[in-house]
Amino acid sequence: MILTAILVIILAAAVAPTLHRVLPALSHWLLALVPLSAACWFATLVPGVAAGVPVMETTRWAPSLGIALSFRLDGLSLLFALLICGIGAFITLYSGGYLRGHPRQGRFHLFILAFMAAMLGLVTADDLISLFVFWELTSITSFMLIGFNHEDARSRRSAIQALLVTGGGGMALLAALVLMGMASGHWTLSAIAASGVDLRAHALYPAMLVLLLLAAFTKSAQVPFHFWLPNAMDAPTPVSAYLHSATMVKAGVYLLARLNPTLGGTEPWFWALTIAGGVTALWGSAMALRSTDLKKILAYTTLMALGVLVLLIGVGSDGALKAFAGFLLAHSLYKGALFMGAGSVDHGSGTREVGDLGGLWRKMPVTGLFIALAALSMAGLPPFFGFVAKEIVYDSAFSNDRYLVLAVLLLANGAMVAAAATLFLNPFLGAPTRAAAHAHEGGPALLAGPAALAGLSLLFGLWTALPQGLLAATADAVRGAPLGLELHLWHGVTPALGLSALTLALGAVLFLALAPVKSLLAGVQKVTRIDHDRAWDCLLALVEALARGVTGWLQNGILTRYLTLTFAGMLALLGSSLLLRGGMSWPGMTLSVGDGLGLALAVLMLAGTVGALRAGSRMAAILSLSVNGLSVALFFLLYGAPDVGITQLMVETLTAIILVLVLARLPFLPAGADRPLPAKLLHAALAIGLGACVTAIMLSILGQPLPLDLSQFFGDTSWLEAHGRNVVNVILVDFRGFDTLGEITVIAAAGLGVFALMKARKGQGNRP
């Protein structure tokens, strides 16, 4: 059923453009039913998963490679699946209202649903290779979403930046997953966890950890890979609301949480995650206070939340992992509502600048209500679920004596309070501005998402038992063992409650002193002088300059250089392999009568080679090369391969005829300048070295036992399965028929190319 849900969403993506053309006013409502139905099905699995019974599903994919589409739903993956499909349904609906009348709205639905399917496959995948495939699909589809407004240069730049950063992390993930499979001997996450193999004690653990952190940090925008996420705000608001609330940017967080039981708990894990998460949280908080664009404020507070989530995984205590589960849900709910609300403000007023907004409550009271509810949850005020999650976070840090972590969380949450106040108070309760004069309320499609998500933030805060079972299963999955989680709106008078009050006071101070705070942060940035976008542009310019230089040196149109580099590379690879593998031991040689004839043929081949090199005409060179080809055919005949020998004889005959016909039509060109002596010596050394290397390899192969399994297989099955007694022909036509077809296709394409060139030459006359 998991695969079915993914395939149904993919099918909906495929038909989305056509459906929009047929029913432009209803397409988004109909398409939203697909992820909504999937979310309802996933919701029916909550009781079983909360009871500790995961859902497993396996479908054959590439059995010869040991790859299967294996899916697993435990608390962590089920929570993500509900967020992806539930919020995805509202985003699909929201995009229909936000992009109403857009000429490429159908294409947008295709992209967003394709991304949804990829993200759903990522969080439910159990097979390591399937996990990587879905990971890369999220990068590709997010590239198309961020660059949806491709006419805009900024959108194109942001999309390419996001693709390169996250795509580079994807390559690191592939290497990490391969190392995990090699080290554990298993290729599914569940099998690795159940095998009892301690990857943390393996010699490959440092490499696995570094590669995994690169993948997760690039995807979830942790410092120093954080710069792509704010730039992705150039995408349409539905993209920002979906990718940056519960899906794309949390993929790295999901990966760290998923692998915490097998790779976490070590000192490198703790320090890497706590430092990166803490720095990201503080940096995102500071930049959120400096920003004046609604979407940018939300983007930077998303960075803050991602940093906190990574920090909690790094701390790794039971309380921290419980806090991780609660904060993950709380952030997804209020951030999705706020992003969609900000888009409604932009859609209704024409601007997202806080300084240009004011008095919107009179014109957009419904939107203002939902933004207020979500902002209160973001600020961590009761009775919202954001308050419940913040209490767990503070309690985990305080009870484990992590005072530095506690200080980071306090500063970050204080900034969140100030950002929440900025999002609501000034735009809706401030003095009316010019933008408020023509502002208008959004339609049902724009309001459904903020209403549902903000309402759930309030509902889960008042009725904490509702999400408790799922969040407990989520924390258990991240720990890899039962933890037990109890959620309460009121915990009594505790240190966490005092920290919440201190957070509100700090947030109020930051909001009231926002102007001097911005000036202070601007001064700090001037001192540090870190311009990540400029550094990225310089890096890309350096890579492009290096590529142009290497290409200009390699691809200069001189065939001799091409051949020299090719043969030098072959010599380096073959020679190093021969030396490192110890392949210099050769068998003793005894000459027989057949070997004497073979030696004579070898001398004849050498004579043909010398003749080709010393030939004074084209015809003499062709005849000398034909001596080589005919000698090879005689070799095959001499050593018991008549079919191959006859084939070689036919090929050599046809080659000689074709060469004569082609060269006869080509004009005679004056001889060019002779090569200098150093070039001659280099080419001679390459030729002799490569020939000697290949000879040594062949002699080494002769010294090994000759496996006859494949020959026996072809001999036994050529008649039974292919009804042919000529084994060589059966191999070419049946067993490797596609390979032969490919070779024929290549030869036919080359022939057509030569024919076209000759025809073009004929049309131009005999001009040099």
N, C-alpha and C positions, 0 to 999 in steps of 0.2 A: 504493500500500500504506500510505503514511503516513495518508492520509485514511481508509482502511479501518480502520486501528487506532483512530483517534479515534472513528469512527462505531460500531465494535463496543463500545468502552468506554461510549459514550453509550447504546447499546442495553442494555448490562448495567445501567446506572444506571436506565433506564426500567422494567426488569422486576424490579429488586431488591426493592421492597416486596412485590410479588406472590410472588416466589420465597421470601421470608422467611416469608410467611404459610403457604405450602404446605410448606416444608421449614425450619422454624426452627432445627433443630440442624445443618443442613448448608449453609445458604445462603451463609455467609461463606466456606466452603471452596470452593464452586462459583464464587462471584463472584471469588475471588482468582485463579482460573485464567485469567481474562481478562487482567488486567495482566501476570500472569506469562508468558502466551503472547506478549504484545506485547514484553516485555523479552527473551524468547528470540529473537524475530525481529530485534529491534534488535541483539542481540549478534552475529547472523550477519553484520551489515553492518560490524562493526568492522574486519576486515582490509582491505576495500576503502577505507573512509574513512581508515584509518590510512595507506594508501598514497597518499592525496591525491586520491581520486576521490569527490567529494560525490554524494549522491543527490538528484535533482531530480524534482519532481512538480507538475503543474499541472492544475487542474480548473476549468472555466468556472463562474463564479458570477453576476456581473452584467456581462456583456461590454459592454453599452451604456455602462456607467460606467467601463470599463477595470479592473474589479476581478475578480480571480481568486483561487481558493484555491490559492496557490502555496506549496509546502513545499520545504524544503532541509535536508538532513542533512550537516553537516560535523562536525569533531571536537567543537566546542563544543555544538552542538545534540544530537548523538548521546550525549554524556556526560550531559547533562541528561535526555534521553529515557530512558536506562537507569536513572538515579536515580529518575525519576518513576514509571516502570512497575515497576521492581524493588522499591523501597521501598514503592510503592503496593500491591503484591501482599501484602507482609507486614503493612502497615497494615490492609488489608481483612480479612485473617485475624485480626489482633490485635483489631480492633474487635468482631468476633463474640464473642471470649472476654471482652473487657472490658465490653461492654454486654449480656452475656447476660441475657435476661429483661427487658430494657428495652422498654417498650411501643412505642417509636418506632425500634427498631433498623433496620427496613427502610427507613425514611426516611433514617436516617443513612447507610446504604449508598448510597442514591440521591445524597445530597449529596456524599459523598466521591468517588464515581466520576465524577460530573459535574465536580467540581473537577479531578480527574485528567485528564479529557479536555480541559478548558480549558487547563490548564497544559501539556499535551503539544502542543496546537495553538499555544500561545504560543511555545514554544522552537523549534518547527519551521517556523513561518510565515516566508515570504519576502516576501509582499506586505505593504505597509505598512498598508493598511486591515484586512487579515485579522489582522495583528499586534495592532492596536488592539482589534479585536472580541474576540479571545481574552484580551487583557489585562483588559478590562472584565469578561469572564465569570469570570475568576479572582477579581476583587473581589466580584462578586455571590455566587458559590458559597462563598467564604470567609466572607462575612457570614452565610450560613445555617449554616455549620459552627460559627463562633464563638458564634453565638446559638442553638445547638441546644437548650440548656436554657433555653428562652425564658420559663419561669416565674420564673427567677431574674433579679432586676433588674440585678445586676452583669453577667450574661451579655448581657442586652439592651444595656446601656450600652457594654460592650466591643465588641460587634458593630457598633453604630452608629458608634462612634468609629473603628473600623478601616475601615468602609465610607466614611465621610466623608473621612478622611485619604487613603486610597488612591484613592478615587473622584475627589477633587480632583486628585490626581496624574495620573489617567487623562485628565482634560480637558487638562492640560498636555501629555501625551504626544500626544494627537490634534493639537493645534496644532503641536507639534514635527515630527510626521511629515508633516503637510501642507506645512509650510515646507520640509522636506527634499525632498519630491516636486516642489514648485515650483522650488526652487533647482537641482535636478539634472536635472529633466525626466524622471525615471524613478520608478517606483512599486514597485519591488522592491529588496530589499537587495542581492541579487546583481548586478542591473543597475547600481545606484549604484556599487558597488565596482568593477565592470568598466568603467564608462564613463570613468574617469579624471578625473571632475569633482572639483575640490578644494573641498569644502564649507567647509573651514577658512578659505579666502580669500574666501568669499562675504560680501556685506554683511549677509545674514541670519544669519550664524553666531552672533553673540552671542545673538540671540533663540532660535535653535535650541538652543544650549547651556543657557541658563537653563531653558527649558521641559523639556528632557530631564533635567536634574539634578533638577528638581522632581518629575518622574515617578519617577525611579529612587530618589531619597532617601526619598520617601514610602512607596514599596513595600518597600524594603529597610531601613526604620526607621533612617535615618541622622539624627544630631543636626542640626536640632532637631525632627525628626519621629519620634523614637524611642519616644515614650511609649506608642503604641498596642500595641506588640509584647508587653511584659510583661503588660499588661492582658488580652491575648488568651489568657493562661493560664487564664482562667475557662472556656475551652472544654474538652470532654472530652479526656483524654490522647491518644487516637489523633489528634485534630486537631492538638494541639501537636506530637506526634512527626512528623507529616507536613508540616504547613505550615512548621514552624520548623526543619526539618533540611535538606530538599533542594528545597523547592518554592516556596511563596508568598513567603517573605521573600528568596529568592534571585532572584526575578524581576527586581528592579531591578538586581542585580548582573549578571544575564545581559544585560540591556539595555545596560548600560555596556560590558560585554565585547564584545557583538555590534557596537556602533557605534564601538568604539575605533579600528579601522582608518580610518574615514571622518571621525570628529569628534575623535579623541584626538590627543595629542602637542603640544598648544598650552599656553602658559603658564596661561591661565584653567582649562583642563582639569586640568593638574597641581595647581595650588594648591587648586582646589575639591575635588578628590577626595582629595588627601592630607590636607588639613585636616579635612574632614568625616569621612573614614575614621579618621584618628588620634584625633580627639576621641571618636568613637563607640566605638572600641576601648578607650580608657582609661576612659570612663564606664561601659561595660558591665562591664569588669573590676572596677571599684570597687564597683558595685552587686551584682555576683555575690558578692563577699566579704562584703557586708553582709547578704545574704539568708539566710534559714533554711528556706525552703520548697524542696523538691527541684526542682519545676518552675520556680520563679522563678530559682533558681541557673542552671538550664539555659537559661532564656530570656535572662538577662543575658549568659551566655557565648556565646549565639548572636549577640547584639548585638556582642560583642567580635569574633567571627569575621567577621561581615558588615563591620565596620569595617576589619578587616585585608584582606579581599578587595577592598574599594573602594580602600583605600590602595595595594595592589599594582597595580591597574589604573591609578591615578593616576600612580604612579612610572613605569610604562610601559616600563621597560628589558626587554631580553630575559630576564634572570634573574628579574625580578619577574613577568613573564607566565608563565614556567615554574613559578614558585612558586605563582602563582594557580591554575594547573591542578591541581597536586598538593594544595594545601590545600583546594580546593573538594571534591575527592573524599574526602580524609581526614575533613574535618569532617562531611560528609553521613553517612558510615558510623558514626563513633562517636557523633554526636549523635542519630541515629535510634535506635541501640541504647540509649543512656542514657535518652532520653525514654520509650521503651517499658519499660525496666527500672524507671524511677521510677514509671510507672503500675502496674506489677506490685507494687511495694512498697506503694503506696497501696491497691491492690485487696486485697492479702493482709493488710496490717496495719491499715488504716483511717486512716492519717495519712501526711502528706508532710513534717511538721516534723522537721528533723534532731535537735532537742533531745529529741523524744519517741521517737526510734528508737535501737535498740541491740541487739546480740546476735541480729541476724537471720540470721547465717550458719548457725546450727543449724536454723532453721525453713525458710530459703529458700536453700539452698546453690547450686542451679542458677542462680537469678536473680542471686545474689551473684557467681558466677563470671563471668557474662556482663557484669555491670556492672563488675567488676574489669578485664576485658579492655578494654572500651571506655574506662574511665577511664584506663588505662595509655596507650592511644593518644592520648587527649585531653591527657594530661600530656606526651606526646612522648617516651616511653621506648622504647628498642629492645626487641624487634625489630618493633615495630608500624609501620604505615604512617604514623601520626601523627608518628613520629620522622623518617621519610624526608621528609615534607612540611615539617616544621619546619627540617630541615637546608637544604633548598632555599631557604626563606624567609630564613633568616639569611645564607646565602651570597650571595643576590641583594642584600640590603641592605649587607652588608660590602664586596662587590666594587665597588659603585657609590659608595662613600664617602657613603652617606646615613646619617650618624650620628644625626641626630635621629629619622629613621624607625627606625633600629636601636634607639634607646632606647625608643621607643613599643612596638615589637614585643617587646622584652625585658620590659618591665613587664607588658604584656598577657599574654604567655605565662607569666610567673611567676604571675600571678593564676589562669591556667588550671590550673596545677599544684596550687595551693592549693584551687581549686574541685573538681578531680578527687579530691583526697584527702578533702575534705569529703563528697563524694557516696558514697564507699565506706567509709572507715575508721570513722567514727562510727556509721553505721547498721548495719554488718555486724560489725565487730570490737569495737565499744564494749560497755560493760556492758549486760546485758539490761534492757529496760524493760517497762512494762506492755503496750505495743503488741506486743512480741515474743512475749508469752505466747499470743496467739491468732493469730499470723501463720501463713500457709500458702503453699505453693508454688502458682504459677499453672499452668494447664493447657498443653497443647501449643500452642494458638492464641496464648497470651500469650508463650510462650518462643521460638517459631520465629523471629520477627523479631530480637530481641536476639542469638540464637545465630548467625543468618546474618550480620548486619552486624558483630558483634564478631569473628566468625570471618574475615570478609573483611578486616577491619583487620589481623589477624595474618597472613593468607595473602599479602596484597599487600606487607606488610613483608618477609616471608621470600622472596617470589618477585616481585621488583620488575619483572621483565620482563613479567609478565602484564598490568598496566595501562599499561605504558610507551608502547605504540603509540598507544593512545587519548588518553592525556594529552599526548603530543607533538602529535597532530593538534589537540587542544584549544588548546594554546599557539599553534600555527600560525594557527588561526582567529582568535584574539584579536589576534595581531600583524598578520594579513593577509599574512604571508609565512612561508616555512619557517624554523624556528628550530633544530630538533634538540634532543631532550630525552633524557637518559640518567638512569635512576634506579638508585641503589645504596644498599644498607643501610649499607655501610661506605665512607666516603670517605677514610679515613685520618685522621691527626691534622691537623685544619684549624681555622681560626678559628671556623667554624660549630660544630664539636664543642665548642670551649671555651665558646661562647655557650650551647650546650645544657646544659652542666654548670652554668654560671652561672644559667641559668633554673631548673634543678632546685633549686639552693641557695636562690635567691630564693623559689621556691614553698614550700620547706620552712620558711623563716623566716616567711613570711606565714601558713602554716597553724599553726605552733606559737604565733605571736603573734596569733592570729585575734581574740581578745577585745579587746586594745588597738587593733588595726587597725580593728575595727568602731566602737569609740568615737571614734577619730580621724576616720573617714569621716563618722560622724554629726555630729561637730562642724563639719566642713567644710560639710556640707549645711545646717547651721543658719546658718552664716555667709553662704553663698550665697543661702539662702532661695528656692530654685527649686522650686516645686511645679507640675510640668507638668500634672498632672491638674486641679488647681484652676484653672490658667490656661486649660485647655481648657474647663472648665465655665463659666468667666466669658466666654469667647469665644462659646460657644453661647448663653448667656443674653443677651449683647449682640446677637447676630444675631436671636434670637427677639424681643427687645424692639423692635429696629429693624423687623422684619417686622410686628409687631403695630401699631406706630405708622404705618407706611406703609399697611398694609391699612385701619386705622381712618380714615385720612385719605382714601384713595381709595374704599374700599367702604363709603360711609356711607349708601347707599340713596337718594341724591338723583340723579335721572336727569339733571338739568341739568349737574351736575358731571361725570358720566360722559361726556356728550357734549362738554363743554368740553375735558376732558383728551384725549379721542380726537382731536378736531379740531386741538387745539394740537399734539399729537404728529405728526399727518399734515402739518400746515403746516410744522413744523420739519424733518421728514425730506425732504419734497418740495422745500421752499424751499432748504434747504442743498444738496441734490443738483443743483437747477437752477443755483445760483450756482457751485458747485464744478466742475460739468461744462461750464460755459460755454454753457448752453442758452438764452441770452437773445437770440440772433440769430434774427429772424423773416423769413420771405420777404415780398417785396413783394406787395401785395394788389391785384387788379383785380376789379371787380364785373361780373358778367354778369347776364342775366335771371334765371337760376336762383338766383344769389346774392342778387338783390333779393327773391325770394320767401323765401329762407332768412332774410334779415334781417327780413322781416315776421313769419315764424314765431318768430324770436327775440324780437321785441317782444311777440308774443302770449304767449310763455312767461313773460316778465317780468311781463306784466299778470296772468297766472294766479298767479304767485308773490306779487305784491302783494295780490291778492284773497284768497289763502289766509291771508296774515298779518293782513289787516284784517277777516277774516270774523267775523261776530257769531254765527254758529250753526254746528253741525256740518255740516249739509247744504251750506251755502255754502262751507265749507272743502273738502269733498269735491269739489264741482263745480269749484272753482278749481284744485285739484290735478289733476283730470281734464283740464283745459285744457292743463296741462303735458304729461301723458302723450300726449294726442292730437297735440299739436304735435310731439313726438318721432317719433311714427309717421309724420306727414306729412313730416318731415325724411328719414326712410328712403325713403319713396316718391319724394321729390323727387330724391334722389341715387342712384337706381338699385338699391335694395335692397327690392323689393316683398315678398319672403318675410319679411324681418325686420320690415318695416313692418306687415304683417298680423299677425304674432305679437305685436308691441307693442300693436296695436289690441285684440287679443283679451285680452291680459294686463291692459291698462288698463280694459277694460270689466268684466272679472271682478273686478278689484281694487275698482272703484267700487261694484259690487253688494255684495261681501263687506263692505266698510267700512260701507255703509249698514245692512246687516243686523246687523252686530256692534254698531255704535254705537247702533242703535235699542233694543238690549236692555240697554245699560249705563245705570245710574242717573245722573241729573244731579247733579253735585257742586257745591257753592258754589265760586266762584272764590277762589283763594288770594291771598296778598299779592303785589303786583306787585314785580318785581325792582328793586333799587336802581339808580341811574343808573350807577355804575361797572360793575356786572354787564352792563347793557345795552350800554355802550360796548365792554366786552371781547368780548361775544358778537358784536357788529356787526363789530368788527375781525377776529375769527377768521373770520366768514363771508365778509367781503370779501377778506381775505387768502388764504383757501383757494380761493375762486372765482377770484381773479386768478392764483394759482399754477397751478391746473389749466388755466386758459385759456392761460397762457404756455407750459406744457408741450405742450399740443395744437398751438399755433402753431409751436413749435419742431419738433415731429414733422412737421408739414406742410412744413417747410422742408428736410427730408431726402428723399433718393431713396426712393421707395416700393418695398420688395422684394416681388416677386410670386412668389417661389419656392413659398411655401406655398399660395397661391391656385392656382398652376399644378398643384401636386401634387394638391390636392383635385379640381380640375376634370378631371385626367387619370385619376384612379383611382376616382372615386365610382361610375362605372358598371362599370368592370372588376372591382373588388374587392367593392363593396357592392351592385351591381345597382340603383342608384338614380340618377335624373337630377336630382332636387332636391338640389343640393349641400349646402344648409343642413340639410335633414333628415338627409342621410347623415352629416354631421359630428356632429349631435346624437345620432343613434341608433347609429351604427357606430363612427366613429373616436374619439369621446369618449363612448362608451356608458356606461362605468362612472362617469364624471363626472356624466352626466345621471341615472343611477340614484341616485347619491349625493344629488343635488339633490332628486329626487323623495322620497327617504327622509327628508331633512331637513324638507321641506314636510309630509309625512305625519305625522312626529313632532310638528311644531309644531301641526298641526291637532288631533291627539289631545290635546296639552297644553291647547290652548284649549278643546276640548270638555270635558275633565276639570275645568278651572277653572270653566267656565260651569255645569256640573252641580253642582259643589260650591257655587257661589254660589246656585243654585236651592234646594239643600237647606238653606241657611242663611237663606233668605228674603231680604228686601231690607234687611238690617241694614247700616248704614254701616260 
